[in-house]
Amino acid sequence: MKVISIIAFAIVIIGVQPHGHIVDPPARNWIWTDPRFPNQPPNFNSQGVWCGDVECWDCPPAFYIPQDEDFSRCGMCGDDFYRPTPRDHEHGGRFGNGHIGRTYTAGSIFQMHLTFGAMHCGYFEVDLCADAVETPECFQRLQILGGTERLRPDNRMCAPHFGGESRNITATIQLPQNVRCERCTLRWTYRTNYACFPHFQGDSACGVDPNPAQTFRNCADIAIV
Ligand SMILES: *[C@@H]1O[C@H](CO)[C@@H](O)[C@H](O)[C@H]1NC(C)=O
């Protein structure tokens, strides 16, 4: 009985929560699936790295952490802001072991692949920090040139509402000409909600109801030569 209710609970959670992660380049929460890094600890909740208290399953108010425009109440790699640093997905944290999943050429254009187990409306942006140890201040916004979904005028890609279904999407990203690094942190920030604002159908803004919204973040280690 207990097992059944746990399974039922898991289905409810997986079925309704917006969820997703960066597949390529592999995020710190996903690189454990790459056989090149056998010592990387697994994150079995790789799609659930968002700025709330993931250990607090029974506290619904914590599902949404109010954010300002700079996401300043979100850990810089998606962990609960109120945890001590380095947080789990930050460099030096439990999953931040510096394993470089991909090497790119400065100024090149690459395809970023994302997977969503449950897609909800909202949008995402992509940043790069070239410092050896990332800080909240070092991230610079990267240009999204195109991809499988619509772009917003503010250099964000729409993550449209598909009724919570699974979806893979691709964003074409431009790297700056003048940034090289032995290890850089590429970051994806996804702001989402169940309630689309304005209504998602035919809407070019693809916003979310800001109050409340949920913020997912992933960091990936890359090199740029
Ligand atoms: C997403 O991609 C993975 C890996 O290629 C594939 O197994 C999965 O079926 C895809 N999902 C969707 C909804 O297309």
The ligand as a MOL file (V3000), in Angstrom:
LIG
                    3D

  0  0  0     0  0            999 V3000
M  V30 BEGIN CTAB
M  V30 COUNTS 14 14 0 0 0
M  V30 BEGIN ATOM
M  V30 1 C 14.0590 13.3190 -26.8620 0
M  V30 2 O 15.3260 12.8120 -27.2340 0
M  V30 3 C 15.6310 11.5680 -26.6230 0
M  V30 4 C 17.0670 11.2310 -26.9720 0
M  V30 5 O 17.2990 11.3190 -28.3380 0
M  V30 6 C 14.6440 10.5230 -27.1150 0
M  V30 7 O 14.9170 9.2830 -26.4950 0
M  V30 8 C 13.2300 10.9730 -26.7530 0
M  V30 9 O 12.2970 10.0620 -27.2760 0
M  V30 10 C 12.9490 12.3610 -27.2990 0
M  V30 11 N 11.6670 12.8240 -26.7810 0
M  V30 12 C 10.7580 13.4420 -27.5370 0
M  V30 13 C 9.4990 13.8280 -26.8430 0
M  V30 14 O 10.9160 13.6460 -28.7260 0
M  V30 END ATOM
M  V30 BEGIN BOND
M  V30 1 1 1 2
M  V30 2 1 1 10
M  V30 3 1 2 3
M  V30 4 1 3 4
M  V30 5 1 3 6
M  V30 6 1 4 5
M  V30 7 1 6 7
M  V30 8 1 6 8
M  V30 9 1 8 9
M  V30 10 1 8 10
M  V30 11 1 10 11
M  V30 12 1 11 12
M  V30 13 1 12 13
M  V30 14 2 12 14
M  V30 END BOND
M  V30 END CTAB
M  END
